[in-house]
Amino acid sequence: MTQPEHDVLKAAQDNLWLHFTRHSAYQQSEIPTIVRGEGSYVYDIHGKRYLDGLAGLFVVQVGHGRQELAEAAAKQAQELAFFPLWSYAHPKAAELAQRLAAYTPGELNRVFFTTGGGEAVETAWKLAKQYYKLIGKPLKHKVISRQIAYHGTPQGALSITGIPAFKQMFEPLVPGSVRVPNTNHYRADEITGVKGMTPEEYGFWAAERVARAIEMEGPDTVAAVFAEPVQNAGGCFPPPPGYFQRLREICDEYDVLLVSDEVICAFGRLGTMFGGQKFDYVPDIITCAKGMTSGYSPIGAMIAHERLFEPFKDGDTMFAHGYTFGGHPVSAAVALANLDIFEREDLLGHVTANEPRFKQTLDDLRDLPIVGDVRGSGYFWGIELVKDKATKETFTADESERLLRGYLSKALFDAGLYCRADDRGDPVIQLAPPLIAGQKEFDEIGAILRGVLAEAWAQL
Ligand SMILES: Cc1ncc(COP(=O)(O)O)c(C=O)c1O
């Protein structure tokens, strides 16, 4: 190891505070340190190559190492490095807002920029509260969201999040958020207490739970429902057919805003520009971030239906909310260049054409005794691991700890695949490669998973 490499590793150990990380895991070993990327691959500080099976963190849609995005950032920094969107505009934010509005379905024309996804969720909830105050329904402030769903870490977004273990140490959080069942059809028997519901029946049942929750809370107190097109935490729960159509009807019936949290699902992850387009529904608000710049610079957005902007048009009314770096000129310029690549390379078409191949590659792993379910959409898939395929019995907390943290995450990484072994719900492996990946990368993912999962089963 060279001296500079040694220095970096030491600085990481001594001074970095990693996110969502047990630092104890690195007491005896160095912190994996990634130094560069190229296409669908990243390289660590020792020069070892890894397939980026998670596109960073559902972010790097166009792949690593795109010079034109680096150049777009440099050019903008030279021209205008910074100016806020507080009472002033700058050309790249305006152009990006217009472009996003053109991609969205319906009349989602108003773009409020943030620096990331959690802030976009936070912004959506605050807008929902103020909107209803302005139109004379001041009691409407509560939100409904789904069990195990992750919506971010600011205290509002965390309150909406449905993962108790992430919330407990920060309670009391923002009051007024309520949980309903998610769209985990694989576990529908346990969730509903009814055996053998079809996906359609389960979708209807799950959507009806939202209506029940609104009734229970009082329709005049509920402002919004937050749902991802495909729920990430828990391991990729796509919506059963008809789910979002029924949810849309319910929201309209009770005058509740439907917020589509597309922080992961927007920008081609499912093969469509926005996630709701894949499943044919039009929300009132979209929250998005991650893939907008493919991660070459941070940005997020809340995109609202024009109707929600109406009460803010006149008089002394304003949305008293903002972020210094929201809609940063460099990030906006990079987002525009990123979207140019989407169009030039037809990334949406590429994902749509390759989705069946990716699915097939992962479905081929179903012969392994540990693979209980394979589910997802586009380039966004989860593999649920079980102890008993026939009964769908899952692992105990202890086994899950040994399997996921003790073995799988590291074994996959050592084998050259960066992805995520997650136990925020039942244990799953999550896969979301860059959108430029194709069969060669799918085959590599399949081969590594097969070897490591077989070994994990042997060790149980
Ligand atoms: C659905 C969803 N919402 C919100 C967030 C929070 O985004 P950020 O980490 O950019 O704040 C995430 C992050 O993964 C997410 O997946």
The ligand as an ORCA input file, in Angstrom:
! r2SCAN-3c Opt
* xyz 0 1
  C     -38.451      6.616     -1.402
  C     -37.421      7.481     -0.755
  N     -37.772      8.670     -0.249
  C     -36.869      9.482      0.324
  C     -35.544      9.121      0.421
  C     -34.548     10.056      1.060
  O     -33.707     10.593      0.112
  P     -32.310     11.299      0.536
  O     -31.438     10.224      1.076
  O     -31.826     11.893     -0.751
  O     -32.663     12.347      1.545
  C     -35.130      7.901     -0.107
  C     -33.714      7.490     -0.032
  O     -33.323      6.414     -0.373
  C     -36.087      7.040     -0.691
  O     -35.739      5.854     -1.193
*
